[in-house]
C-alpha cells in the first residue's frame, strides 16, 4: 500500500549539484530585510515574485509587501506580487470529498492542487516562466522550508508540466534541488494530479 507522507515532514536530503534550473524559491520566515536581501543577492536573483495570497505578515514587519518592495528596489531586484499563485485556497466539504488529489493528507494542499488546474493558475505560470529566460527569477512565500509550503506544488508543476528545473534557497546559504512529490502524475491533457498514480 502506498505510504502517503505528510507534506509537513522533511523529504529525503538532496545534496545533488544545482541543475541548470532557472526558477528559484524561498521563504522569508523570520528573516530581516537584510537577511532576505543577503539570501537573494547571494543567489543572483534579479526578480522576486511574491506568491503569498496576502502579502502581509503579522509577525515580521520586514515581510510586509511594501517593505519587501523597498528592499528589492535598494538591491536592484524587480518585485511583483502575483495573487493568482497564492496559497490559502479552500475546497468545500463536497469538493474535498471528490478531490482526486488523495495523496495529500492536508486539506489545504488538496485545495491548492485543485487550483493548479484552473485557467487562472495556468495564465500566471505562463507569465512567470516567460520571465525566467530574462533573468534569475525567484518565487517567495512565508514558509521557510519548501516542503511545508504551496511552493512545493508550484515546483512540481514547473518541473513536470514545463520541464524547467527548480532550486530552493534555504537558510545558511544552502540550495536544494527540487524533489518532485512521489504522488504527482502528469495528466495526458496537461496539468498534474497528486493521486499516487505516478509512484
N, C-alpha and C positions, 0 to 999 in steps of 0.2 A: 504494500500500500504506500502511495506517495506520502512522504512526510512533508508537511507544509510549514516551514519555519515562519515564525512571526517576523514581520518587517521591522520590528524593534530589535531583533537580535543581530549580532555582528556577523557579516559574511566572512567566508574564509579570507585570510590575509592575502593580498595581492602585492607582490613585490616585483612584478614584471616591469621592464622599462616602459616609459611612456610611449604609446604608439604615435603614429602620425595623426594624432587626434587634433581636431580643430575646435572642439567645444569643451569648455571647462565648466565646472560647477563649484559653488562654495556656499557656505552658510555663515552668516555674521555672528551668530551666537552671542557671546558676551564681549566680543572684540570692541575695542575703542576705535575711533575713526583712524587713528594712527596704525593700529593693529590691522584693520581691514585694508588700509592703503598698502601696508607692507605685504600682506598676503597677495594682493592683486598685482602690485608692481613687480614683485619677485617672479611672478608667472608671466610677466609681459602683457598683461591684459590691457587692451585698448578700448574695449566696450563692455559695459556691465548692463545686463538685462535683469531687472528686478522681477522675480516671478512669485512674489508674495501676493496673495489675493488682496490683502490690505497692507500697504507699505508703511506700517507703523509698528512700534514696539512699546509695550507698557513697562518694560524693564531696562531697556538700553536706549538712552537718549541719542546716542551716536548712530542708532539704527533707524531713526526716523527717515522717511523718504527724502525730506528736504536736506537733512544733514548728510546723507549719503550722496545726494546730488552735488552738494558743495564740495565734499571730499573728492569726488571724482573730477570735478572741474579743476581743483587745485593740482591734480596729478595727470591732467590731460587724458582722462578716461571719459569716453562718451557714456552717458547714462540714460536709460529709459525704463519705464515701468510698463509691464505688459500684464494686465489683469486677466487676459484670456488664458494665460498659462498658470495662473494662480491656483493654489490648493484650496483647502477648506470647502470641498464640494460635498453635497449630500444627496442621498437617494431616499425616497420614501420607503416605508416598510415593504410594500408590494414590489417595487422596483428592485430593492435589495434582495428580496427573496428569489427574484428571477435572474439575478446577476449571473452572467456566465463566468465571471472572474472569481471562481471559487477558490483559487489558490491563495488569495489574500485572506487572512484571518481577521483583519481590521476593517471595519465598515468604511472608514474614511478612504482607505486605499482602494476599495472596490468602487467607491463613488468617483474617485479620480480616474480610475481605469475606464469607467464608462465615459467620462469627459474626454478622454483621449480619442474617442471615436466620433466626436462631434465636428461639424464643419468649422466652428469657431476655433477649436484647438488646431485643426489642420491648417487653417489660414495663419495662425500665429506661428506654428512650427515652420511653415514655408518661409515666412518673413524672417524668422530667427536664423534659419540655416542659410538663407540667401546672404546674410551679413557675414557669415563665417569666413568666406574667402577673402574678405576685405580687411580682416584684422583678427586679433586674438580676442575672441568673444567668451565671456563667462556669464552663466546664469546664477542668480543668487536668491536664496531663501533664508529663513531664520535658523533652521536646524543645522547644527554644526556638522553632524555626520550624515552622509547622503542616504544611507540605507534606512534611516528613520524619517525620510522626507519624500515628498512627491517628486523631488528631483530624480529619484530612483526610477520612476516610471517614465519621466521625460527622457532620461538617458536610455532606457530600454527602447523606446520608440526611435530615438535618434540613431541608435546603432542598427536595430533590426529593420526599420522601415526606410531609413535614409542612407544607411551604410556609412555614417560618419562616426568616428570614434569619440569617446568621451573620457575625460580625465577629471577626477575630483580633487580639489585642493583641500588639504586638511591642516589642522594646527601643527605647529612645529615645522612649517615649510615642507610638509610631506605631500606627495602626489600619488594618487592611486588610480590605476586604470579601471574603468567601469567593468563590473561583472554582471552580465545580463541575468536577470532573475530566472531561476530554474523553471518557474511556471509559465514564462512568457512564450507565446506562439504567434507567428505571423500568419494572418488570415490570407486566403487566396485573393480576396478582393482588396487587400490592403488593410492596414490597421493591425492592432495587436489585441489578443485576448490572453488573460492570465488564468488559464484553467488547468495547467499542468500537462496539457497535451503535447507540449514540446519536450518534456523531460524524458 
